[in-house]
């Protein structure tokens, strides 16, 4: 059983790092439900 199984998550990715959709794909494969995913630029 995954630690994210059945959890709802909010994903905020970084434009120069790991983008939101990539993190969301990993979270979904671990059993989480992604309720919001975004990629931002932190300067």
ABEGO torsion letter per residue (X at the ends): XBAABGBBBBBBBBAABBBAAAAAAAAAAAGBBBABBBBBBBX
